[in-house]
Amino acid sequence: MKVFSLVLAAAVVAASGGVAQAATSRLDRIQSTGEIVIGTRDAAIPFSYLDDHQQSVGYAMDICQGIADALRKDLDLQKIHVREVPVTGSTRIPLIANGTIDLSCGPNTNNAQRQQQVSFAPATFVSATHFASLKASNLHHLEDFKGKTVISVSGSTNLKWLTEINASRHLGMKIITTSDHAEAFLTVAHGRASAFFMDGILLAGLVANSHDPQAWSISKDAYTFEPYGIIEPKNDPKFKKAVDDAVKAMIADGQVEKLYTKWFTQPIPPRGVNLNWPMTPELKKLLAHPTDSPEPEILKTN
């Protein structure tokens, strides 16, 4: 009987703790501290990267700033401090989950597996996996990589797809990884890998800012088709609604479209390179019908 009482008491404490945790939102902490913490990337051009003054800039960074501005107004704060924490492809989700950061601002693929751990804001980009290689290598299709060494970024959906396709097609590729986009690109440039498999727009940014852009080729073939969104914590509906409403408002008033023009079709720092990446029909569909779904129905219809 005594053992049963102790177990029951522990269960009550655990249950009350769970209720308390569920009732506490990051929005409450932001209101009390006047600070929001965002995860940033150092070389994910043009989403989140460091410019020549070592300042974080990019499309996703501007969207996150817009979210911070909206939260400041919602919470009736005189100002809100945006504190940055560097993250990588493999650390961003754990750092969201353990409370170190409130948002991850970068090229974040929204998929069902990740939604088991975190949530996503409505999509503001659509990407596909491509590969970048040196033109001299004469590589154009997956079959060209049989037995070759390739590289991708740890923690990315591109790596997951690459590993699966390598096995299913018996390509015999040696897949190496890194946590850094720039390092992966240099690995190919120095001949230690034949190609870098990553989201096409990220490859375009690396090629455009390389020493010799004309020496590079980005595959015409596209593999996978995925929405990007700002990563949010899971099981925090109060915070999620505030963030999602901010993103939807930026989409509705045309601010996201203006930011897209700024970062994808105009010269950007640090070298004034224009990526010349017009908005795709798929992204236009998503902006017309904002959603945080990892598999938007609107993209499945012609």
N, C-alpha and C positions, 0 to 999 in steps of 0.2 A: 504493500500500500504506500509506503514511504517512497519507494522507487517510482511508482506511478505518479505520485504528487510532484516529484522533482521533474519528471519528464514533462508533465502537463505545464508546470511553471515555466520550463524552458521554452516550450512551444508557444506559450502566451507571449513571453518576452520577444521571441523571434518574430512572431506575427505582428506585434506592436511596432517592432523595429522596421519591418517591411512596410507597414502603413506609413510610418514617418518618412521613410526614404522616398516612397512613391509620392508623398505630398510635397516634397521639397524639389523645386525646379531650379535649374541653373539660372533661370530668369530672375529668381529671387536673390540669388547670390550676386548676379550682375547689378541688380538694383541697389543692393546694400554696399557693394564695393565700388561701383562705377567703372568696372573693368570687364572687358571681354577678351578671352585668350584665343588666338587663332593659330593654326598650324600653317607654316609656309614652306615652300620648296625653294631651292637655290638655283635650279637650272631647268625648270619646266616651262620653257618659252612656248607661247606667250601668256601662260596662265598664272604662273607664280615663279618669279626668278629675281636674282639680284642684278641691279643695273651697275653702271660704272662707278656709282657712289655707294655701292653696297647697301642700297635700299631695296626693299621688296616691292616689286611692281608686277602688273599683269592684269589680264582679264578677270581671273578669279579673285584677285586681290581687290579690284575695284568693286566687284559684286559684294564681297565681304565687307568692304567699307560702307557700301550702301545699306547692308543689313545692320551694321553698327549704328549708322545714322538713324535708321528707322526704330531700332530698339531704344535709342536715346529719347526719341520723341514719345514712344509708347510708355516708357517708364518715367517720363517727365524729369529726366536728368538734365542738368545744365551742360554737362559734357560727359563723354564716355571715352575711357582710355582703351586703345586697342593694343594689347601686348602680343608680340609675335614669338612663337616657339618653332624652331626649325624641325621639320619632320621629313621622313623618307616614305617611299612606297610601302615599306614593311612596318613602319612605326606609327603611321597616322591613325590607323584603326585602334590599336591598343591604347594610344594616348587619348583618344576620344573616350574610349570605354572606361579608362581609369580616372577620368576627370582632369587630366593635365591640360587639355585644350577643350574649348567649347565648339569650335568649328574647324574643319580642315579645308583650307582654301587652295585648291590646285586642280590638276586634271584627275578627277576621281570618277572611275567607272562605277556606275550603279548596277549591281546585279543581285540576284536572289540570295546567293551565298553570303554576300556582305551584309545584306539586310537582316540576316539573323543576328548580327552583332551591333550594327549601327543603323541609323536612318539617313535619308538623303533629302535635300531640298529639291524642288522642281528642277528638271533638267534645263541647263542653259547651253549645252553643246552636245553634238552627236559625233562619235568618232568610229573609226574602223582600224583594225590592225594592218599595218604595211611593214615592209622592211626597207632599210637603207643600206646600200652597198656602194663600193667604188665601181664606177663604170668599167674600169679596166678588168674587173672580175667577171664581167659578162654573165651576171646572174639575174634571171627574170622570173622564174617560177619555183615553187616549192621543190619540185623534182631535181632542180639544179643543186640542191643542198645536200644530197645524199653523201653521208660520210664526212661532211664539213663541220667546222666549229662555228657556232652562232652564239649570239648573246642577247639577253633581255634583262629586264629589271626585276629584282626579287619583290615579291608581294603584288605583282601586277597581274591583271587578267590576261595580258598578252603572254606572259610566261606560262600560265596555266594552259592556255590554248596551244602554245608551241609544244609543250611537253606531251599533251594528248595527241596532237596531230603527228608528232614524231613517232610515237608508239603505234598509232593506228595505221599509218602509211609505211611503217618499217623503213624510215628514212635513214636511220643510223646516225643522226646528227649528234654531235657533242654540244650540249647546251651549257654555257657558263652564265653566271649572273653577277650583277652588281647592284648596289642600291642607288646609284647615281646615273642620270641620263648622260651627262657630259662624259663621264668615264667610259660608259658603254660605247659611245660614239668614237671616242679616241681609241678604244680597243680595236675597232674596225679600221680606223685610219692608220693604225700602226701595224696592221696585218695579223693581229692575234685572233681575229674572228672574221668570218666572211661577210656577216651582215648583222644588223641590229634590228630586232623585231620589236616594234612599239607602235603606239598610236600615230597615225599618219601626220597629224598636225604638229606633234612634238618633233617628229623627224624633220619636217619641213623647217621648223625653227632652228634646229641644229645645223641643217645643211645651209640655210640662208646666212647663218652667222659664222660659218666655217671659213678657214683660210682660202679655200678654193671650191666654191659651190659647184662649179661646172664639172668637177671631178666626181660628183656624187650622183646616184640615181635612187629614186624612191619607187618602189614597185607599183605598177599599174593595178595589179591584182590587190583586192582588199579582202581581208579575212576578219570575220566577226563584225558586229554592228552594235554599238553600245552608247547609251546616254551618259553624259557627265552631270554630276551635281555636287554641290557643297555637302560635305559629310557633317551630320548632326548626331548627337547622342541618342541612343534608343531608350524607349520607355520614359520620355519626358514630353508629354503631349503639349504642355503649356509653352515650353520653349520652342518646340517644333512648329506650333501654329504661328508664333510670333515671327520666326525666321521664314517660314514658307510664305506667310502673308507679305513679308517685306520683298521677297523675290518675285512673287506674283505681281506686286505693285510696280516693281521696276520693269517687268515685262510689259504690263498693261500700258504704262506711260511712255514706252519706247526707249527707256534708258538702257536696257540690255542690248537692244539693236544698235544704239549709238556706241556702246562700249565694244560691241563686236566689230563695228566699222573701224574704231580707233585701234584695236589690237590685231586685227586680221587683214585689213585692206589698206592700211596706212603705214608709213615708216615708224618703227618703234625703236626704243633704246635697246642696247647702248650704241649701236652702229647705224641707226637709221635705216635698217633693212625692212622692206615691205614683203610680208609673207604671201601676199596675193592669194588669199584663201577665202573666196566669197562664201557667204552663207549658203548652206546646202538646202535643198528642198525638204530634207528630213528635219533639219533644225527649225525651219520655218513652220512645219507642221506642229512640232512640239511647243514652240512659242505661242502658237495660236490655240493650243490646248494644253496648258501647263499640267504636268504630272510628275509624281515622284516614283512612278512604276519602273521597275528594272526592265520590263518588256512592254513598252507602250503599245496599246492596240492601234493607235493612229499610224504607227510605223509599219504595221502588218498589212495595211490596205493600200492599194494603188490609187 
